[in-house]
Amino acid sequence: MSRPVPATTRSGMSFDPLIPAFLLLGVGALYWTWTAYQPAPRRLFPRQPMDFRSPAALDAAVQTAEKTLAENPENVDALLDIAIAQYERGPAQYKEALKNLEKAREAGALDERLFYFAGVMYESENLPEYAVPDLERYARRHPEDMEIRLRLGNLYYRMDELDKSVESYRRVLAKKPGDALVSFNLAFVLRDRKNWTEALDALQPFTEGGRTLPTGGHKLLGDIFRGQGDLPKALAEYVLERSASGDSAELAQAMAQAYEDSAQDELALERWEHVAQLDPKNREARARLRRLKKRLARASR
């Protein structure tokens, strides 16, 4: 493939995202739900394993396409047929499938399947910069396809395009009001935008609807309360997260900052020491520890 590999790591976030307990989509902290957002099939369009052909049928399809390509190496339909068969065989063949899709693109293919499968596989290969243009093109043809809107919401987040991510999730919620996991995704993005009130509102399916927060949810809620300046509530949520999910450098750092902001220096010191243990390269932890130790030493004189 002639395309260069782009950098894909997000940077400059106010809060580090937590990895959720299930259905992680590439790199990021956002939940994904599949089957509830599947559109009615318009044609042979194997999106999920339940739609995939048998190994024998895949072999037959590939053999037929290869015969066609032997006569015409730029036959776009044959290239697409092989790529889709490789997609159905699983992620181990995605790179080869993408090569065939790019050959079809170079040969002038405009089939909507190319945009869908290229976008999904580039997403799986952690190349959101390539996934997004194809999925956007597919979405322009099928604006009501909520699976694509969800995928784009996640991808925009990974690319630090937070406004677009918010717009995508809100479009899904307009179709499925109160959807808990999409609301949770939206709250993550709004937190990173420091839209504290809106982020808290997005969590209403959990805070007012009686649903149990997913893994990382109490940390998220604590971050929102801390952003609003309500340190007691923030700390209470962080304690709940630690009890539910165990400790982590991100959680310990959030607690340390909240303790420090509420002038509980000894507790802040303990938490920053824990951050340094879990993440020895954390420069902020080392700097905060030096400052806190000096302040506590002066106070004890």
Secondary structure, DSSP 8 states (H G I E B T S, - for coil): --S----------SS-----SS-B-SSSS-B---GGG-----SS---SGGG---HHHHHHHHHHHHHHHHH-TT-HHHHHHHHHHHHHH-GGGHHHHHHHHHHHHHTT---HHHHHHHHHHHHHTT-HHHHHHHHHHHHHH-TT-HHHHHHHHHHHHHTT-HHHHHHHHHHHHHHSTT-HHHHHHHHHHHHHTT-HHHHHHHTHHHHTT-----TTHHHHHHHHHHHHT-HHHHHHHHHHHHHHH---HHHHHHHHHHHHHTT-HHHHHHHHHHHHHH-TT-HHHHHHHHHHHHHHHHHH-
